[in-house]
Amino acid sequence: MHGTDVLVAENVERVTLQLEVMREIRRHLAPYHSAGTPITGETVICTGLTVDSLTIMDLIMELEDHFDVTIPMNVVAEIRTIDQLASTVLGLHAQR
């Protein structure tokens, strides 16, 4: 493969992973959002949805298992939005 082919393949893989992470987050949170308000990257997890701390921890564990990452508790405490959660998963996945 040429250099540009490798870069394109890496970009496609990264975008595919980003979409998969967002799809998984939305799938897990879909039952907890109010009708008529979409779950977006800017959705604040604790206030934008009707979730409790147990639901959030279940989501974190599901994401960790699905993407083979470990999100430290101190990092979990700092996550507020869907985008932040997705970025955390993607960053940890890239470090593996």
C-alpha positions as CSV (number, residue, x, y, z in Angstrom):
1,M,0.0,0.0,0.0
2,H,1.1,3.5,-0.7
3,G,1.4,6.2,2.0
4,T,-1.9,7.9,1.1
5,D,-3.7,4.5,0.9
6,V,-2.6,3.7,4.5
7,L,-3.7,7.1,5.7
8,V,-7.1,6.7,4.0
9,A,-7.5,3.2,5.5
10,E,-6.6,4.5,9.0
11,N,-9.0,7.4,8.7
12,V,-11.8,5.1,7.5
13,E,-11.1,2.8,10.5
14,R,-11.1,5.7,12.9
15,V,-14.4,7.1,11.6
16,T,-16.0,3.7,11.6
17,L,-14.9,3.2,15.3
18,Q,-16.3,6.7,16.2
19,L,-19.6,5.8,14.6
20,E,-19.7,2.5,16.4
21,V,-19.0,4.1,19.8
22,M,-21.7,6.7,19.3
23,R,-24.2,4.0,18.1
24,E,-23.5,1.9,21.2
25,I,-23.9,4.8,23.6
26,R,-27.2,5.9,21.9
27,R,-28.4,2.3,21.9
28,H,-27.8,2.0,25.7
29,L,-29.3,5.4,26.5
30,A,-32.3,5.3,24.1
31,P,-34.8,4.0,26.7
32,Y,-33.8,6.9,29.1
33,H,-34.3,10.0,26.8
34,S,-37.4,12.1,26.6
35,A,-39.5,11.8,23.5
36,G,-38.8,14.4,21.0
37,T,-35.3,15.3,22.2
38,P,-32.6,13.4,20.3
39,I,-29.5,12.1,22.0
40,T,-26.6,14.2,20.6
41,G,-23.0,14.6,21.5
42,E,-23.9,17.7,23.6
43,T,-26.5,15.8,25.7
44,V,-25.5,16.0,29.3
45,I,-25.8,12.4,30.6
46,C,-26.9,13.1,34.1
47,T,-29.4,16.0,33.4
48,G,-30.3,15.5,29.8
49,L,-31.6,12.0,30.3
50,T,-33.6,10.1,33.0
51,V,-30.7,7.9,34.1
52,D,-29.4,7.2,37.6
53,S,-25.9,6.4,38.7
54,L,-26.4,2.6,38.4
55,T,-27.5,3.0,34.8
56,I,-24.5,5.1,34.0
57,M,-22.2,2.5,35.6
58,D,-23.9,-0.2,33.6
59,L,-23.3,1.8,30.4
60,I,-19.6,2.3,31.3
61,M,-19.1,-1.4,31.9
62,E,-20.9,-2.3,28.6
63,L,-18.7,0.1,26.7
64,E,-15.5,-1.2,28.5
65,D,-16.4,-4.8,27.5
66,H,-17.5,-4.0,24.0
67,F,-14.4,-1.9,23.1
68,D,-11.9,-3.7,25.4
69,V,-11.0,-0.6,27.4
70,T,-10.9,0.3,31.1
71,I,-12.2,3.8,32.0
72,P,-10.7,4.8,35.4
73,M,-13.2,6.0,38.0
74,N,-11.6,9.4,38.3
75,V,-12.1,9.8,34.5
76,V,-15.7,8.6,34.8
77,A,-16.4,11.3,37.4
78,E,-15.3,14.0,34.9
79,I,-17.5,12.9,32.0
80,R,-20.5,15.0,31.5
81,T,-21.6,14.7,27.9
82,I,-22.1,12.0,25.3
83,D,-19.2,13.5,23.3
84,Q,-16.9,13.3,26.3
85,L,-17.8,9.7,26.9
86,A,-17.2,8.8,23.3
87,S,-13.9,10.7,23.2
88,T,-12.8,8.9,26.3
89,V,-13.6,5.5,24.8
90,L,-11.9,6.3,21.5
91,G,-8.8,7.7,23.3
92,L,-8.4,4.6,25.5
93,H,-9.0,2.3,22.5
94,A,-6.3,4.1,20.5
95,Q,-3.8,3.6,23.4
96,R,-4.2,-0.2,23.4
